[in-house]
Amino acid sequence: MTAPGEPATESGDPARAAGVTVIAQHFHDAAEATATAGRATAHSIAAAAQAIVQAFMDNHRVFACGNGGSASDAEHLVAELVGRLEQERPGLPAIALSANSSTVTAIGNDYGFSDVFARQVRALGGAGDVLIAFSASGNSGNVIAAITASHEREMLVIAFTGEDGGRLREHLGANDHLINVPATRIMRVQELHRVGIHALCDVIDRILLGGL
């Protein structure tokens, strides 16, 4: 009998052995995708970090939005900014537009789900603020609407996407930043976005605290 936590042997449970193979492939694929994305997005992430730091230095705020897993990415990013990543520092002004369930459901009910982020941007955003938009496919209609609203408010947009960037990339302005990870499977895109979030926040902290 295989002890708890030990890999299945050749004579072990075939279903478990097959599962181990699938799991190992996931980690292999994630590692390869991460290495490729690091080369493809490092310059974009560094430029986005500098833009965010400048916004903070000018007393502006960051807003973040996305749907489903991308909503959790937006909230994770905000947690790292308002809280901290690794280094101790004052909290930074950031708001996740998916986090207030009463606001999101009220707007969705009264105006439609396509407006849940854009209406908040128009209510809360101002010139010089930053919207960080997450869409794994690049085709999320309510995220694209938030980008349009941000431009109306003269805000900078930083977009995390996957695949070919989808329709979202067509709505970015000349001064916006696109962080498009080179992956097509949604799970890989979301994993790479999480690494990108940590890299972004690490560079922000290093700039603010004199580490770069």
Secondary structure, DSSP 8 states (H G I E B T S, - for coil): ---TTS---TTS-HHHHHHHHHHHHHHHHHHHHHHHHHHHHHHHHHHHHHHHHHHHHTT--EEEE-STHHHHHHHHHHHHHHS-SSS------EEETTS-HHHHHHHHHHH-GGGTTHHHHHHH--TT-EEEEEESSS--HHHHHHHHHHHHTT-EEEEEE-TT-TGGGGG--TT-EEEE-S--SHHHHHHHHHHHHHHHHHHHHHHHTT--
